[in-house]
Amino acid sequence: ASNGNCNDIHINEECAWDYGLVEWYEHVMTGSQCQDICKNIHGAKFFSSYNEGHEGEHGFCGCFSQCWPSTKDCNSSCESREVFYDEDVSEKDLEVAQSNLDSSEEFGVEVGVDILKEPRPGPHYCHCMHGPLHPDVDSCDNIP
């Protein structure tokens, strides 16, 4: 394996997941973990990881034969929802909001829509990182 440079490891950026993906994994929370996994995947030359969820609690890792960098879906913050404090919302506001929900919104399921299992199930990604398999992410001082 060729030795890369710490400057080749990028944060807030990822590989485009529709090009060069060899294998992907769920429940991988850091770029360092992802890089370690991809070192053992035949054909992988790059890793790319991201988190998603309201607080970035779901981690994903991709091992790639080639990497086309993208910042399209990466966000610098994991927080995905606007937060309101109880004192800012009146009872009337809550009643109006509740009355405007249809049953699919109220129960969290959209009727008549097939749910597909894909490696990228959500629209808001954070802690994005990508780079070569060497050097180790943990040995790079420029990576927080």
Secondary structure, 3 states (H helix, E strand, C coil): CCCCCHHHCEECCEECCCCCEEEEEECCCCHHHHHHHHCCCCCCCEEEEEEECCCCCEEEEEEECCCCEECCCEECCCCCCCCCCHHHCCHHHHHHHHHCCCHHHHHCCCCCCCCCCCCCCCCCEEEEEEEECCCCHHHCCCCC
